[in-house]
Amino acid sequence: MWCVAAIFYLLLRRTDWFGPTHATTQELQRSVWWRASLMLALYVLAFTFSLQFTSASHVALYLGTSPVWALLAEGGPRATLDSLRRYVAAALALSGLVILFWPKLHTAEGNWRGDLLALGASLLWTIYGRQCRDLAQSLSGAEITSATMWRAAAWLTPLAVWEVTQGGLVISWSLVGVQAYCTIFGGVVSFALYNNALRHWPMSQVFLFSSLIPASTMIWAWLLLNEPVMRTFWVAMVLVITGVVLGQLKHTPHATDQCPTPNK
């Protein structure tokens, strides 16, 4: 996370790729510290610790509920066709994930601590997205990523140092390669796209795309690692993609969905 923040710092100050930078007030900086960055740090903790107690399939399924929480955060269900469409889209994507992971859910071992942490991670990710959407009124997507990344890293560093003192630090070229990949593609690229999307779309619409992550992961594993595809995979894929496409159809803006243009 420190590396991601450093890369964005250099790009924002040495290039004009992301447009002009915006001045920040003390109130805005406090909001970044105590809201968005703290939520991001807590999400990382909940997500990583949940994997110690339950299976990855359980965690992925709980994270797949984030579009539903995003819909509720936007004001809950309304008696409109647009609201019905968005909830149906979220339900289709979630049902696709249930079908996708059902064989593993049926056989995977886990306990309530992992499931509770995974559910908490899903809620924290939704809260973080909400905070980023508010920040998008004043900052660009790249600025939000840079500001929240290094502050979240600052929140987590004392815990990381404590872990290293307890268990040591293993370094190998394979781990360095994984770290570099996660920094560039999992951090710089993905968070820049994510925060920029929040400037233009409702949060629930952006979150629907997270349902494609497990499906795309299985496709890459099939193509690159020759892992077998489960019989239910294509049914699950159809449901997930249908939900995502349905969620991207014409959206009728509500007052809570508006994202004002940043002040120049």
MOGI-V43679 format. One line per field, one symbol per residue. ss: DSSP state (h for helix, s for strand, l for the rest). Layout:
ss = ???
This chain:
ss = lhhhhhhhhhhhhhlllllllllllhhhhhhhhhhhhhhhhhhhhhhhhhlllllhhhhhhhhllhhhhhhhhlllllllhhhhhhhhhhhhhhhhhhhhhhhhhhhllllhhhhhhhhhhhhhhhhhhhhhhhhlllllhhhhhhhhhhhhhhhhhhhhhhhhhhhlllllhhhhhhhhhhhhhhhhhhhhhhhhhhllllhhhhhhhhhhhhhhhhhhhhhhhlllllllhhhhhhhhhhhhhhhlllllllhhhlllllll
